[in-house]
Structures are given as structure tokens and as C-alpha cells.
Amino acid sequence: MSRSPISAKSPTHVTLGGRSLLAFVGTDYLGLSAHEKVLEACREGLERYGLSASASRVTSGTYEAHVQLEEALAEFLGLESALVLPSGDLANQALLESMEGELDRILIDADSHTSLVRAARANGAPRHDYGPGDPTRLLALCDRFRGERLAILTDAVFPAKGRLAPIAHLLRYAPPKALVVVDDSHGMGVLDKRGRGTLAAFGTPSSQVVVTFSLAKSLGAFGGALVGPAQVIETVRRRSEVYQGGTALPPAVALAARTALGILEAEPERVRRLHRNIRLLHEIAASHGRIPQGSFLPVWNIEFPDPAEGQRWHTELMRLGIFVPFSHYPSHPGGALRISVCSEHSREHMAELYEALASLR
Ligand SMILES: Cc1ncc(COP(=O)(O)O)c(C=O)c1O
């Protein structure tokens, strides 16, 4: 169905076709995309640097805003080094590209994000899918290929499936020399009391992990990051054409992302509010007899075997003043309403969602 485009947006509302609607959409989990200090930093960056970096990082495109963001990300995650790229997708491409010819085999969770799957494919090493989230198969593959140069790739959080990767298990059984790549785009800012993501939440620091993520989700900015061992990050700088050949992330955006990270660090209550809303979302789901998997996730996908029924819920919610996207891909049967909460939804917003969904049963 074609719909009017969004003409204005805040973390909790969108304007569609001239109507302001309470919205449960997207991945701005901490509402930072509209935080006044983040916007102010972006404006300041635009004044100071202009819009485009207008050069690659290896020529004249490295600005202090990039370097400061990289230092702050490494420190926040307690890892050695970080590198910022123009998107989360490119972060995954750059990392796997820098390891071309260096890997004997890639093991990858079959549900991983398309950017990780494409990066693995482009690397060219033989690939073995495990999963989804199947620790037994992963363990068998690790045993079988022990001694080879392995990379194990996975998303940390799979919002569409409502599940977490078995990260602790994976790190326990990964051969010591394997590189473990964890795309934490949906865990960063969300998991752990301080929002430091999946590894912090499960107490699994490891020197063999590279964490990748999009800066366009809980940090509310744009771009992507790789954070991990200094030697791996240095190899990406030296070997990745994706990194070397493209225009750098706009420095104003890097400044905004750095500011968003500072707010996350300074205001852990934002993460607490998100966690409260996640609890409320899951209570609403339970009241519908639909206990979603993954009670730690800010997203509840309501699956509809019959897309017409999902569309009816979407339209009815719109009528009640609530916007929740319904996606239906003609190539797949059924569809899903995707309800996302953020830290900025109030208890009243959550109650409105509860009432509206209850009226549809
Ligand atoms: C798990 C995951 N990894 C990577 C990406 C790509 O990030 P970006 O949109 O910054 O390219 C996304 C984006 O949706 C994602 O969900």
C-alpha cells in the first residue's frame, strides 16, 4: 500500500498526511536523534566543517571529529581501538574486505544481517552457515575446523526473530585464534544497564572480538563503527578499499554521534526508561497471549499468516491515532506489524498502545 511520506518526526510522533500520530517505529531506541544537544553539535559541526568531508579518510578527509568519536567509542566499550565508516553496512564490508586471503573459513549465523552476509560472501573464504543460533552446530564446526584461520560472524540481537545470539557460548567455544565478529547494531545502547551492548550485558569481554554497529540506531546519528583489537582495526585502515576509497562520514555527523554517546554515558536513566518501556511492551504482548521471544528487546513483531488481517490492524491503529508499520513482502507468506518502543515513550503513550491493541482483539 502506498502511504504519504513522513513530513515531520520526533522520537514518539510522526506527521503523516498532515496528521500527527503516536508512533512506535524505527530504531531510535534512546530518542537521541532529536536531542537538542545532538542537534546543536551537528549544527556546530556544519558551521565548522561544512556538510561534506569531501575527501577520503586517507587523503584530507580525517577530521578531529572522526578521531574523537573513535577514541570515545573504544573507551566506552573498553576495547582497544575503533574506526568509523560512512555506514554500518560499510563497516562490515570494510572489515571482511581487509581479511581477504587471510581466512581459511567463515562460520556465520544463518539469520545474520544482509550486510554481514554480503561481506562474508565478498571475502571469498568458504562459508558455513550455522543456526539460526544453533550452538551445537557451531560447536561441531569449531571442532571440525580447529587449527584453521576462522572468522565467526553473527548479529548479537535479531529483532525480527526476537532472539539473541548465544554469545557467551560462542566465545567459550571459539578456537583461541578465531576472530569473532559481532554486529551489535541492535544491542548497542539497549542491552546492559549503561547501554554498552551485548558483550557488556553478558559479561563477556574478549580480546578476539570485533564489535560492529550502525551509528544510526540508538545513537540516533548516521554511520558505522568497528571496535576491537588495535591490530585488526589497523589492518582495516591499511587494506580496506571501502575505507580508503570513499568519502568520509560527514564530520558534523561524527560530532553529533560523539555528543549522543556522551549523553548515553551521562544519562543512564535514559536506558532505564527504555528498559521500563520494554517491560511494558512485553506485558502488553502477554495480555494478548502472544509472549514474544526475547523479553529484553524493544521490538515486538506481531506475525500475521494472513496479510489482510495485519493490514486491518495497521489501518485500525492509524484510525486510533497510532502509527505502527506493517510489512508484507509478496515473496513471503504473511506479514508482521513491527512495534518499537524507545526511552521517550511515556507511561501514557504505553497505555494508549495497550488500549488500542486491546480494542482490536
Ligand atoms: C544488524 C544490522 N547491521 C547493520 C546494519 C546496517 O547499518 P546502516 O544502516 O548504518 O548501514 C543494520 C541496519 O539496518 C542492521 O540492522
The ligand as an ORCA input file, in Angstrom:
! r2SCAN-3c Opt
* xyz 0 1
  C      22.072     -5.674     12.344
  C      22.378     -4.575     11.368
  N      23.632     -4.452     10.898
  C      23.966     -3.484     10.025
  C      23.028     -2.587      9.566
  C      23.434     -1.566      8.550
  O      23.613     -0.323      9.190
  P      23.476      1.015      8.334
  O      22.018      1.237      8.134
  O      24.128      2.057      9.202
  O      24.200      0.776      7.075
  C      21.719     -2.661     10.023
  C      20.734     -1.693      9.527
  O      19.581     -1.824      9.465
  C      21.371     -3.691     10.949
  O      20.120     -3.825     11.409
*
